[in-house]
Amino acid sequence: MTTTSSIKLTAYFLQAALIGLCIDAPAHAQSTKTERPTISSGRISHDLPTKYQRWLDEDVHWIITPAERADFTRLSKNEERDGFVEQFWRHRDPTPGTAENEYKEEHYRRIAYANVHFAQAVPGWETDRGRIYIVYGPPDLIKAESARSSGDSGKPTELWHYHSIPGYGKDVDLMFVDVCRCGDYRLETPLKN
């Protein structure tokens, strides 16, 4: 990796961390280590402290495997959970033995980008475009059509083209439709789990 690329990755990571701190600062200012999150989405495990539940339900929601999630929720000590989190990222590090974990840095950069660019009534990471962006990265091409030029009952659309997505193949097109004409783009293209 060149020095310029390393500096850019570091800048993206710092930007994502700063955004995360700014968004989460009020909530963390009043919480304690053992306080339970108040998310009403049904994803809460009442056995996990807030920071671990947040890591599981927000930070790695789209990239953790069902087996990893099950293993993590069975852990009973915070030291075990910390070790699991460390191993989780180490396992995905494309350049083991270096100080940086480019995968982790890119993952948090994508979350920050999604939160800034795709947020609607929910944080950007929870939207369909946010999920796809976090998991597959930026599309190679985006074709946006307004309500007048769109063929889907006059609703705005975005077509995201990827030259390749592992597990799906080459030349993958994903169609998002703004279902309410309010910026809430929903994925219309079926995806494998």
Helices and strands as residue ranges (DSSP letters): H 3-29, H 50-54, I 55-59, H 66-74, H 78-92, H 102-117, G 124-126, H 128-136, E 141-145, E 157-165, E 169-178, E 185-187
